[in-house]
Amino acid sequence: MWLTIATPPTKSLDHLDKVMGVSAPDGLRARYACQADGEFRIIAVWETKEHADRFFREVLGPILARVLGPEPSGAPAVTGMEVLREFIPATAG
């Protein structure tokens, strides 16, 4: 699994929703919109690094280029890391 933390170039949750869309990209397991220090963060869990790379290159990149220009100064900063262990607590039954 691969995890990405991105800082999108927006301060509006409505704008973020429009950019991210409602459909799930191939390989996306979970996505969380958070706010820290007045900035949005998008935390995403992917099946593989290749899924994440493909999304940023083929989906998000073209969207941001249309909205912000071909080389936007506000492009998202993205950190990626391999998930070494996943822990999902058992549900009470």
C-alpha positions as CSV (number, residue, x, y, z in Angstrom):
1,M,0.0,0.0,0.0
2,W,1.0,3.6,-0.6
3,L,-0.1,6.7,1.4
4,T,0.0,10.3,0.1
5,I,-0.4,13.5,1.9
6,A,-1.1,16.5,-0.3
7,T,-1.6,20.2,0.3
8,P,-4.0,21.3,-2.4
9,P,-3.9,24.9,-3.8
10,T,-7.3,25.9,-2.4
11,K,-8.8,27.2,0.8
12,S,-12.4,26.2,0.0
13,L,-13.8,22.8,0.8
14,D,-16.5,23.3,-1.9
15,H,-13.8,24.0,-4.5
16,L,-11.8,21.0,-3.3
17,D,-14.9,18.8,-3.8
18,K,-15.3,20.1,-7.3
19,V,-11.7,19.3,-8.2
20,M,-11.7,15.9,-6.5
21,G,-15.0,14.8,-8.0
22,V,-17.2,12.1,-6.7
23,S,-15.8,9.0,-8.5
24,A,-13.0,7.0,-6.9
25,P,-9.8,6.7,-9.0
26,D,-8.5,3.3,-9.8
27,G,-6.5,1.9,-6.8
28,L,-7.8,4.4,-4.2
29,R,-8.7,2.6,-0.9
30,A,-9.6,5.7,1.2
31,R,-9.3,9.5,1.0
32,Y,-9.6,12.0,3.8
33,A,-9.9,15.8,3.6
34,C,-8.4,17.4,6.7
35,Q,-7.4,20.9,7.8
36,A,-4.2,21.8,9.7
37,D,-2.8,25.2,10.3
38,G,-5.5,26.8,8.1
39,E,-4.6,24.6,5.1
40,F,-6.3,21.6,3.6
41,R,-4.6,18.3,3.5
42,I,-5.7,15.3,1.5
43,I,-4.6,12.0,2.9
44,A,-5.1,9.1,0.5
45,V,-4.4,5.4,0.8
46,W,-3.7,3.6,-2.5
47,E,-3.3,0.0,-3.4
48,T,0.2,0.8,-4.9
49,K,2.5,3.7,-5.6
50,E,1.8,3.2,-9.3
51,H,-1.9,3.9,-8.7
52,A,-1.1,7.1,-6.9
53,D,1.5,8.2,-9.5
54,R,-1.0,7.5,-12.3
55,F,-3.7,9.6,-10.6
56,F,-1.5,12.6,-10.0
57,R,-0.1,12.4,-13.6
58,E,-3.2,11.5,-15.6
59,V,-6.1,12.9,-13.6
60,L,-5.1,15.6,-11.1
61,G,-2.3,17.1,-13.2
62,P,-4.5,17.9,-16.2
63,I,-7.3,19.2,-13.9
64,L,-4.9,21.6,-12.1
65,A,-3.4,22.7,-15.4
66,R,-6.9,23.6,-16.7
67,V,-7.8,25.5,-13.5
68,L,-4.5,27.0,-12.5
69,G,-2.4,27.1,-15.7
70,P,0.2,24.7,-17.1
71,E,2.7,25.4,-14.4
72,P,0.7,26.6,-11.4
73,S,2.6,28.2,-8.6
74,G,0.0,26.7,-6.3
75,A,0.6,23.1,-7.3
76,P,0.0,20.7,-4.4
77,A,2.9,19.6,-2.3
78,V,2.8,15.8,-2.1
79,T,4.5,13.4,0.3
80,G,4.3,9.7,-0.4
81,M,5.3,6.8,1.8
82,E,5.0,3.0,1.8
83,V,2.6,1.6,4.4
84,L,4.5,-1.0,6.4
85,R,1.6,-2.2,8.5
86,E,-2.1,-1.7,8.5
87,F,-4.1,-1.9,11.7
88,I,-7.9,-2.1,11.5
89,P,-9.5,-2.5,14.9
90,A,-12.1,-5.3,15.3
91,T,-15.6,-4.1,15.5
92,A,-17.7,-5.0,18.5
93,G,-20.1,-7.8,17.8
